[in-house]
């Protein structure tokens, strides 16, 4: 069998180096995500992410998602495409006021669980057509919890639920 051409050998080496850098970056990013979310007993601490937002890992009907905490949102919302992926059933339409103006969405119900032990069953969720990748966790859930923000850290005391 003849030896591989020199150019193919170099391309293979660069592909392997690129793959190694990519995997290292993914591992680092995962470690950073875990470091931004910590639970100690009944206290959850979430550090502000590099994007300037707070993220809370959880599930919707058992499917893993990462919620974007939105204290300015009245309710919890997902993108219409995520709602379809999760198989959520529309119960009706609703008008929602967003930063981009008034939009029409669909009302749905789902079970939401947040890492650290927060669970809300049969929560009313709105599916919006132009919402980003991360579902928004609104005051319909956050308002049930005792929380405070200080120096880029949101702290939730889960012993004191409203």
N, C-alpha and C positions, 0 to 999 in steps of 0.2 A: 504494500500500500504506500502511495506516495505521501510525502509530508505536506501539511497544510501550507497554503501560500502565506507569505510573511504578513501581508495586509490583513488577512483573516485572523492571524494570531494576535496582532495588535488590537484589532477591533474586539476580539473576545476578551482580552485583558481589560480594555476600557469599559466594556459592558459589565464585567465582574466588579470592577472598582466602583462604577456607578451604582450597581445593585447594592454593594456594601454600604456606600454613603446613604442611599435611600433607606435601607433597613435601619441603619444607626439613627438617622433622623426620626424615623417612625418610633423607634424605641424611646428616644429622648422626649419626643412630643407626648407619648403615652405616660411617661414618668412625670412630666410637668403637669399633665391633666390630673393625675392621681394626687399630686402634691397640692393642687389648688382645692381639693375637696377632702375634708377630713371629718370623721365622726369620733367623738369621745363620749361614750355613754349616750345620754339624751341630748347632746349638743352637736350641731352640725355647723362647721365653718367652711365657707366658700370664699376663696380669694378671687379678686377680679382677674379675669383672663387678659392675655395680651391684646385682645380685640376691644378691651374696655368694658366688657360685659361679664356678668356672673352666669355660670352654667351649672345646672343641677342634673346629674344623670338619673334616669328613671325608665319607666316603661309606660306604654299606652296599650292596654289590653294584652299585656305580656310581651310586647315587642320593644326592644331597647331603643331609647331615644336620648338625646341630650337637650334638656329644656333650656331656653334662654330666659332668665328671670327678668320679668318686665313689671316693675311696680307701678307703671303708668297704665297698664292694661287692666281693664275691669275683669275680663275673663280670659280663660285659657284658649289658645288658638293653635291650629295646625295648618299647614299648606294643604290645598285641595289634592295635590298629588300624593302627599303622605297619607291623607285620609283614604284615598283609593287603595294605596298599598296595604294599609292596615285593614281594609274591608269595612270601614265604618259606614253606617247607613244614615243617609240624610233623613232628618225628621221634618225639615221645612227650611225656608229661607229667612235670612235676617240681614238688616242693613247694619254695618259696623263703621264707626268713625275711626280712621287710622291716620297716621302721620301723612299719608299720601292722599287723604280725602275719604269720602264715603264710598264703601264698596259693598257689594252683595256677597254674602257667604251662605253656607249651609250649616244648620244646627245639627249636632250629633251628640251621642252619649257614649262615654267610654270609661273604663276603670284606669285610674292613674296611680302609679306607685313611684315614690321618689326614694332614692338611695338614702338610707339612714332611718327608714321606718315610717315615712309619711305615706298614707294611702287614702285616696278619695274614690269611692265606687260610684258609678253611674253619674259622672261629672258631665255637665253640659259643656261641650266644646264647639267652637265655631271653626269651620274649614274655610280659609280665605284663598282666593285664586293666586294672588301674587306674593304670598308670604314666603320668606326664605326657607332654608333647609331645616333650621331648628324650630321646634314648636315653642310658642311663648307660654310661659307659666305666669298667669295673671293673679290679681288680687282675690279671685274666687277661691284660690287655694292658699295663697300667701296670707290673706286676711284671717285665716283660721289659726295662724301660728304667731308666736311671740318672736320677734326678730329685731335686730338692730344692725346698723352699718357703721363701721369705724375704721378709718385708715385702709380702705380698700378691701375690707373683709366683712362679709355678711355672716352674722351669727344667729342661728336659730336654736331656741331652747324648746325642745320638743316635749318637755314635761308640762309646759304651759300652753295648752291649745285652747283656742276660743270656740 
